[in-house]
Amino acid sequence: MKAALPIGRTGSVWTLLSAVLVTMSVACTSSSDSDGGESASSCAYRAEYQNRTYSGAEVRGFTLGNKLGAATLPPCDDTPSDDSDGQATPTSTTAYAIEGVDPSIAIGLEQASDDVIFVNVDSDTKLPEIKKMIQGS
C-alpha cells in the first residue's frame, strides 16, 4: 500500500527538486563567447603593454606587423588548490603591431595562438570595427 502525501507537500518537493536540477545544470555548463569558442580558465586572457590593458579576442585572417616591445601577461591563480598560495608571477612576452590596426587599439602577442589578438579594454573601437580594419589592410 502506498503512502499518500498531501498535495501541498508534493508540490514543494517538486519545486525544490526542480530548483536543484536547474542549479546543477547551470553550474556544469561551460561558458562560451559569441564566436562559439569555449572559455578556458577563470582568469581573463589579458596583457599589459605601454600602461594599457588588452583583452584577448578571437580574430582570423590578421597579419602581425612590426615588433613593438615587451608586454606582460599578469599573474593568474586560477587553480587555488595547487599549493602555490596564490603566488603566480607575471610572464613577459613580445607585442607586435597588427597590420591595419593602431597599436593603441589592438596588438598581437608572440605567445598567443594564431587567431587571437589583444584589444585595448579602454578603446572605443569594438571588435567588428577592428575586423574591418584588418580586412582593409
C-alpha positions in Angstrom: 0.0 0.0 0.0 1.4 3.4 -1.0 1.6 6.3 1.5 -0.4 9.3 0.4 1.3 12.6 0.6 -0.6 15.8 0.9 -0.8 17.8 -2.3 0.9 20.9 -0.9 3.9 18.9 0.3 4.3 17.1 -3.0 4.3 20.5 -4.9 7.1 21.7 -2.5 9.2 18.6 -3.2 8.9 19.0 -7.0 9.7 22.8 -6.7 12.8 22.0 -4.6 13.9 19.2 -7.0 13.5 21.5 -10.0 15.5 24.3 -8.4 18.3 21.8 -7.5 18.4 20.4 -11.1 18.4 23.9 -12.7 21.3 25.0 -10.4 23.3 21.8 -11.1 22.8 22.1 -14.9 23.9 25.8 -14.9 26.9 25.0 -12.7 28.0 22.2 -15.0 27.8 24.1 -18.3 30.8 25.9 -19.7 30.5 29.4 -20.9 31.3 30.3 -24.5 32.0 33.6 -26.3 29.9 34.9 -29.2 32.2 33.3 -31.8 31.5 29.8 -30.5 34.8 29.3 -28.7 34.9 27.8 -25.2 36.4 29.7 -22.3 39.5 28.0 -21.0 40.0 29.2 -17.4 38.6 31.6 -14.8 41.4 34.1 -15.4 40.8 36.6 -18.2 43.3 36.4 -21.1 44.8 39.8 -20.6 48.0 41.6 -21.4 49.6 44.9 -20.4 51.5 47.0 -22.9 52.6 50.6 -22.5 50.4 51.2 -19.5 47.3 49.9 -21.3 45.4 46.7 -20.6 44.4 44.5 -23.5 41.9 41.6 -23.5 42.2 38.6 -25.8 39.7 38.1 -28.6 39.4 35.6 -31.4 40.0 37.0 -34.9 41.0 35.2 -38.1 43.0 36.4 -41.0 45.2 39.1 -39.5 48.9 39.6 -40.1 51.4 40.6 -37.5 53.4 43.6 -38.3 56.5 45.2 -36.6 57.8 44.2 -33.2 56.6 46.8 -30.7 58.4 45.7 -27.5 57.8 44.0 -24.2 54.3 43.1 -23.0 53.3 41.4 -19.7 50.8 38.7 -19.0 49.6 39.5 -15.5 49.7 36.8 -12.8 46.8 34.4 -12.6 46.0 31.9 -9.9 43.0 30.1 -11.4 43.9 26.8 -9.5 43.7 27.8 -5.8 44.2 24.2 -4.6 47.6 23.7 -6.3 49.5 24.6 -3.1 51.1 27.8 -4.7 49.4 30.1 -2.1 48.3 32.4 -4.9 51.9 33.2 -5.8 51.7 33.4 -9.5 54.2 35.6 -11.4 53.7 37.8 -14.4 55.0 36.5 -17.7 56.9 38.6 -20.3 56.2 38.3 -24.0 56.7 40.4 -27.1 54.0 42.6 -28.5 53.5 43.1 -32.3 51.6 45.5 -34.3 48.7 44.1 -36.3 48.6 45.3 -39.9 45.9 47.9 -40.5 45.3 48.5 -36.8 46.8 51.1 -34.5 48.6 49.5 -31.5 46.7 51.7 -29.1 43.6 49.8 -30.3 44.9 46.2 -30.6 48.1 44.2 -30.6 49.3 40.7 -31.2 51.5 38.7 -28.8 54.3 36.3 -29.5 53.0 33.6 -27.2 49.3 33.8 -28.4 47.7 31.4 -30.8 47.4 32.4 -34.4 43.8 33.5 -34.2 44.0 35.7 -31.0 44.5 39.4 -30.9 44.5 41.7 -27.8 42.1 44.6 -27.8 42.7 47.7 -25.6 39.9 47.5 -23.0 39.7 51.3 -22.8 39.4 51.7 -26.5 36.1 52.9 -28.0 36.8 50.7 -31.0 34.8 47.5 -31.0 35.7 44.1 -32.4 33.6 44.4 -35.6 35.4 47.7 -36.4 38.8 46.1 -35.8 37.9 43.2 -38.1 37.0 45.7 -40.8 40.4 47.5 -40.3 42.2 44.1 -40.7 40.3 43.2 -43.8 41.1 46.7 -45.3 44.8 46.4 -44.8 
